[in-house]
């Protein structure tokens, strides 16, 4: 299901979500989850019917956005939208945010500095009922050419502005991905995605770039750790500093027990991460904090320092010769040596796509521009 849906296109998506959610319930959750929903394998309810949908539109004095309207025609409400919204309301239960959550809305209107969001809070339709201090909103003031209303997820505990989505379907698709990110279910969807990630990894080692990166991005959205490891390497070499940092934050947030992955992180990813802000001018205090964070990461993942990740053997010799050329001012020749010697490079493990530690090399790192990074990734590389 894409972000534009109509009619019965909702049904297979919602059926899959329902079955996966119910299958992933912990025993204590299953005990209190409605037996009727578990037996039916369905998080939804009966269809709203055209009469009830029209009654809602008359109450709101405007037509509903197409994706939300077609959803109601399949299920008049919904249980457990992601991990932080416990229920979507029925056609009779939804209403203006300023009425359904009047106290919260008033606080937001008084405290919000952004005029745009004050307007959104004042006019938005609240479609969720219960949540973890969180709410789902549809904004009738932002309507696209297809009649879709901009959708928002807002939680008081984020300390940030509401998260924006192109419409109701896009919001629901994200909440389904959020379920996968947080629950990490082992099901047909997650297993199929792991197969696609492996196929993309093989294609990337054969010189493909954009198509594998798109698969890794999808895997990241579904919370697959391997996808984060792989996409960090591509973004780092392609100059995508922001996305690389996001991937790196996810990678180091959890425990890494696999020795090959720990070696990859310590010897390759940490040096590359340290170089992502090479051109950024930081105040002395900020730079000191950043260096301390790097030292902690090196210690956590084996004590690898920037530039010391070169393995022994022919690849190390290639890099040594390239450094000599670069130090003599022959940067272009040095880079050609790196590319020419790439057949000697060997990955540290099955998640290693390219020699990203080059970015952290004090001599060769500055030569590795995003254009050259793409050039390197376009060459066939050893898989083991």
N, C-alpha and C positions, 0 to 999 in steps of 0.2 A: 504493500500500500504506500503510495506516495503522499505528499502533503496536500494534494488535491484529490478529494474523494467524493463519490456520490453513490446513492443507492446501495446496492448490495456489496459494493467494494469494501465496506466496513466489516462485513460479517466474517470473512476468513481471518482478518487481522484480529478482531476482537475475540474470536473463538480461540485462536492460538494464544493470545495473551491470557485469557481465562484459564486455559488448561495448564499453561506454564506456571501461572501464579499459584493456582491451587496445588499443583504438584510440588512447588517450592516451599509450601507452608511448613513451619516448624511444628512439632507435635503440640506444643502449648497453644500455638495459634490455631491449629486445626480444630482443637477442642471447642473454641469459642466462635469459629467461623460458621456462618449459617449452613446447616446441613443440606438445605434445599439447593444452595449454590454449589456445594461440593458434589452433590449427587448429579446435578445437571452439567457440571463442568462449565459454569457460566457465571461471570461476575456481574452481568447485567440484569435487566428486567424485561418485561414485555414491551413491545413497541408502543410508542406514544399514540400513534394514530393521527391522521390528518386533522381531525377535529380539535384535538388537544394542542397540536402544534400551532394551528391557526389561532386558537384562543390565546396562546402565549404571544404570538405576533401582534394580536390586537391589543393585548395588555401593554406591550412595549411600544405600540404605535409605529412599528417598522418591521420589515421582513428579517428573518433570522439569516445569519451567514450560511451559505450552502452546506459546508462540511458539518456544521453543528446541527443543522436541520435534518440532514440525512442520517446523522448519528442517532438523533431522537427517534427517527422512524425505525431504527433497529432496536434501540434500548432506551427506555425512558428513565435515565439515570445510570449510575455505575458505581461499583464498589472498588475501593483501593486503587486509585490512580497514582501509580508510583508508591513511594514509601512515606510521603508526607501529606498526601491528600487522601482522606479515608472514604469520601463519597462525593459523587456528583449528584446534584439535585434533579428532580423530575421537572416536567414543564410547569407544574403547580408550585414548585418549591424555589425555583431560581427567581432572582429579582435584582434590583439595583443594589450595588455594594453599599451605598450610603444608607439604605434601609435595612438590609439583612445584617450588616456589621456596622451599625451606626456609630458605636463608640470608637472602634478601630479606625473607621473612615475619618471621623472627626479629628482624631489625633494626627493622622497622616496629613490631613488638609492643613492643620495648624503648624506642623513641623517640617513639611516638605518645602524646600527652597525652589525646586524646579517647577516652573509654571506648567510645563507639559504634563508632568505626573500629577500635579494637583488637579488638572483638568480631567485626566484619565480616572483618578479616584472618584471624582465627583459625578461622572457619567457612566461608569463601567457597569456591565451586567455581571453579577456574581453567579457562577455556575456550580461552585463547590459548596458543600455543606460543612462537613467536619474536616479538620486538618490539624497538623502539628504547628499551630500558630502560622498557618499558611493558607493561601486562597488562590483560586483560579478565576481570572477575569477576562471578559471579552469587551473590547472597546468599540462601541458604535460610532465613535468619532473618527476612527481610522479604518476606512473601508477601501479595499483595493478594487481593481477593475472587474474582478470576478465576484464581487460582493462579499468577500471574506473580511471579517473583522479581525484586527490585530488582537492576539491573545497574550496574556501575561500570567506568569507565576510569581507570586510575592509571598515572602516569609519574613516575619519580623526579626528572626534570628540571623539572617544573612548580613545585616548591616549594609545592604546595598540596595540599589534601585531595582524595581521589578525586572525579571527576565522576560524579554520580548520574543514573540514568535509570530510568524507570518499569518497564522490563523489557528483555528481549533484543531484541525487535523495535524498540523505541525507540532502543536503542543502535546497532543496525545502520543504522537510518534516519539517525541523526546521522553515522555514519562515512561513509555515502554522500554526505551533504551536505559533509562535511569533504573528501572527494575532490574535489568541485567547487570548494570554496573554495581549496584549495591548488594544484590542477592547472590550474584555469581552462580546462577542455576546451571546444572549439567543437563542439557536437553538437546533436542534435535537442532534448534536454532544456534545454540552456542557451539555445538560440534561442527555444524556446517560452516560456521564462520571461521573456526580454527582451520578447517581444510582450505578455505579460501585464503587465509593468511599464509599458510604454508606454500600454496601455489604462487602467491604474490612474492613471497621471499625468494623462491626459485627463479621467478621471472626477473626480479630485481638483480640478482647475481648475474643474470644473463644480459644485463644492460638496460632493462626497462626501468622507468622512473615514475612517471605520472600515474600510470594505472596501478602499480603496486602501492603507491602512496595513498591513493583513494581507498584501497582496501584496508590499509593500516589505519586510516582515519576512521573508517566505519568500525573496525575492531576496537579502536580507542573509545568511540562513543558507546560501545557495548561493554566497556570495562575489561577488555582482554589485555592482560599485562604484556604478553608477547608483542602485541601490536604497538604498545607504547615504546618498548625497547627498539623496535624496528623503525617506527616513524621518527623517533628522536634522531637517529643517525641520518636519515634523509633530510629532515628539516635543518639539522646543524650544518650539513654540507651544502645545502641549497640556500643558506642565509636566512632561514625562517626562525629567527631568534626567539620570537614570542612563543610560537608553537613548540619549539624545541624545549624551552624552559618549562612549559606546561607539562610536556611529556616527562621531563626529567623529575619534576616535582612528584608526579604520580609514581614513578619508578622507585625513588628513594624513600617514599613515604612508608612503604611496606617492607617487611622482612624478606630478604633474598637468601635462601638457604642453598640454592644450587651453586656449586663451586664454579662452574663455567660462567654463569651469569654474574657472580660476584667478581670474577676476573674481568669480564667484559665491562662492568660498570666501573671498577677501580682503575683499570689500565687504559680504557678507551673513552668511556662516557664522561667520567669526571674531568679528565683533561680537556675534552671538547667543551664541556659546560663552562669550565673556567675561562675559555676563550670567547664565549658568546658575546661578551661585552667589551671586547678588546678596544673598541674605539670610543667607548662611553667615558665621559669625564665625571668621576665621582668625587664628592667631598672626601677629605682624608678619613673621617670617621666611618663613612659608608664603605670606603674601600677596605678599611681595616676589618670591618664586620664581614665583608664578602670573603676576604682572605681567610678569616677564621673559619667560616663555613666550609671553605674548600679544604682546609686542614682537617676538619672533623670528618668530611666525606672520605678523604684519603685514608684516614685512620680506620673508619668504619669498613671500607671496602678494600683493605689490604695494604694501606700505606703508600699506594702508588702516587708519585709526584708528577706534576706536569712535565711532559717530555720524556718520562722514563719508561714508557710503555712499549718501547721498541723490542720485539723479540730478537733472539739471536738468529744468525743465518743470513741467507742472501738478501732478504728484505731489509735487514738492518744495514747491510753494506750499501744497498741502493740509497737509503736515506742518508747515510753518512756522506756519500759522494755528492748527493744533492745539496746537503747543507754546505759542503765546501764550496760548491759552485755559487750558491746563494750568498754566502758570506763574501765571495769575491765580486759580487754585484751582478752575476749572471742569473737573474731570477727566472727568466723564461727558459733558459737551458736547464736550470734546476728542476723546474716543473716538468719538463719533457723527460728528465731522468726518472722522476716519480712515476709518471704514466708508463714509461717504457719498462720500468721494473715491477709494475703491478702484478704480472704473472707470478712473481715470487712471494706475494703477500698471501698469508694464510689466516683464516678467521680463528678466533679464540674458542668459538663454539657455534652451535646452530643458530644463534640469534645475532651473530656478527655479520653485518652487511658490507662494511667498508672500513678502511683505516681512519676512523674519525679522530683518533688521537693526534693526527697530523695538525688539526686545528689548534691544539695546545702546544705544538712545537714552537719554541721562541724564534727559530730561524725559518722553518718551512710554513708555519701557520699563516703568517701574513700573505704568503703567496696564494693560499687557497681561498680565492674569491668565490662567490656563489656560482659564477659562470664556470670556473675551473672545477668546482665541486660537482656540477652537473656533468662536466666533461668526464671526470673520473667515474661517476656513477654510470655513465653510458658505456663503459668498457666491461667486458666479461671478466668476472672475478671468480677465484676458487671458492668452492662450496665447503671444503674441509681441508 
